[in-house]
Amino acid sequence: MKSLATLESNVEALLTKYRQLQQQLLDLQQENQRQREEMMRTHADYLQLKADYNHLETAYALLAEQTDGEQRDRVRQRLNNLIAQVDRALEALKQ
């Protein structure tokens, strides 16, 4: 009788542990899905920022050719600031 009670106790303990592990697996799968979605959003942001950066470089080159003097300096400074912001955003996304 004692061994039957011990066996029942062990089976109950194993079932409890199994249920805990099932819940842990479910939690981990949900976290994995959340992180995958976050990674996809971050990658999309990265691609958009990279495209913006390329557009800014093109605009910088075009405006530098078409403007003169003080106006060119203001445009150059503004574009440099925008490019620096995009660079910082891209660097933040890499981390």
Phi, psi and omega in degrees: 000318181297320180291328176293319178294320178295317178298315178298319178297317179295318179297317179297320178296318179295319178297319178297314179297320178300315179297320178297317180292324176298316179295319178298318178299315179300315179299317180293322178295321178293319178296319178300315179297317179299317181291325176297317179296319178296319179296320179294320177295317180297319179295319178297319177299317179300313180297320179295316179296322178296318178295317177301318179300315179297320177296319180295319178298319179295315179299319179301314181295317181293314182291327179296327179283329189265347183247170180221156172054232185299320180297318179298319180296318178295317179296315180300315180297317179297314179294322176299319178296317179296317179296319178297320177296317178295318178301315179296320180295317178297319179296320179295324180290330180291336183277000000 
